[in-house]
Amino acid sequence: MINKSILEEIAIDDFFKIDIRVGTILNASFNKKAKKPAYILDIDFGDVIGIKKSSAQITENYSLEILKGQQILAVMNFPPMRVAGVKSEVLVLAVVCDKKGTILIEPTKDVNNGEKLL
């Protein structure tokens, strides 16, 4: 059961400010500068948005080969951050599980890159 005191309520308008889109991972490489194991991801978000880069600590459950071609969800409208030498332009969404580690959030069916989560 979730302790309700740890959940901060937000207005629905605040949620709709978050721009979450589908992208396809084109390339993944190991980020050698990261303190904790991480990958550098090149993600295609379609013709309008283009290719964006992200650093993601997902090495425990995903190999470089598995990631290529995988569709993911990412937050598009956070400011870019410098993460272990990488300009991370989007935040890839994942669930951090106690026993299973970090699990990417992905669509259950193929969709066009750049489609928005509503």
N, C-alpha and C positions, 0 to 999 in steps of 0.2 A: 504494500500500500504506500502511496506517495504522501509524504508529509506536506500538507497544503501550505504550511508556513514558509516553505522554500520556493514556492511558485509565486512569481511576481505577475500580477495581472497587467495586461496591456489592452489598449483599445483596438478594435478591429482595424481601424484606420492605420494604426502603427504597423500591424502585420502586413497590410497591403503596400506599405512603403518598401518592403523587402522584395527585391527583384531576384527571383529564383528561376533559373533557366536550365534546360537540358543541353548537354554538350557531349561530344564523343572524344575520347582520349586518342590523340594521334600518335603521341610518343611519350615514353616514360623513361627516365634515367635516374640513377642513384645520385642523391645530393651528398657529395663527399664533404661539404662544409657544415652539414647539419650536426648538432650535438647529439640528437636522437635520430635513429635511422629514418630517412625520409626520401621520397621520390620528387623529382621535378617533372611536372606534367604539362604537356602542350595539349590544349583542349579546343576543339572546333565548336564554336557556338553559332555556326551558320554564316550566310553571306552578309547579313546586316551587322552583326557584332564582330565576327571574325575569330581569330585564334587568340586565346588568352593563356597565360602561364600561371601555374600554382605550385606550391610546395605542400606536400601532404605526407603525414606520418601514417602510412598505411602498409608498411613493409611486412608486418607480421602475417597478414592474410592474403597478400597479392604479390605475385611475381611480376617482373617487367613485361613478360610475354603475355600474361593474362590481361593486363591493363589495356594494351593496345586494342582499339576498336570498341572498348566498353563505354556504354553511355552512363553518365552520372548527372547529378543535380548540383548546382553551385549557386552561391549568392554572388550576384554581379555588382551590386552597388555599394560595397564597402570600399573605402579608399585603399589603393594598393599599399602593400607593406613589404619591407625588405626582410626576408626570412632566410637566414643562413646563406647570404650572398645572392638570393634570387628575388627578383621583383615579382611577388605573388599578387596577381591582379584579381583573382577570384578566390572565394572560400568554398572548397569542395565539401559537400555535406556528408556526414557519416555518423554512425551510432557507435559510442564507445561502450562495449560490453565488458563486464567483470571477467567473464570466463572465455569469451570468444575474441576479445580484442576489438580493433576498429573495423567496422563494416560499412562499406560505401552505401549510400542511398542511390538507387537507380530505378528507372522506369521498368515496369514489368513487360512492356511491349516497346518495340522500336518506334521512336517518334522523331520528327524533324529537329535537327539541331537548332537551338535558339527558342524553342517553344517555352512558354512561360508557365510556371506553376501558379494556379489560381486558388 
